[in-house]
């Protein structure tokens, strides 16, 4: 994993290390997409507080908005999660190879 990739994932985890944002993402994933008022009701929060959290998630590319009239519907950006999962998978594969090489050298 490159330094840039690690920083990108670190930033993602910093944003996700918040119970409100995680619950918000869970509601969005359950519904496929959701708008601010529904999220506010589901989280028992004021719409303005939900909007502030959604802005942070959108700024980081975690969610995307789709305007429909006066409402904005938010959805999870799958590409970001796929990319994060791929980076984790690459890291796991490198660790596995490293362990195999280390164990192979120990047995000789």
GIQUIWO-V27184 format. One line per field, one symbol per residue. ss: DSSP state (h for helix, s for strand, l for the rest). Layout:
# GIQUIWO-V27184
ss = ???
This chain:
# GIQUIWO-V27184
ss = llhhhhhhhhhhhhhhllhhhhhhhhhhhhhllsshhhhhhhhlllhhhhhhhhhhhhhlllssssssllsssssslhhhhhhhhhhhhhhhhhhhhhhhhhhhhhll
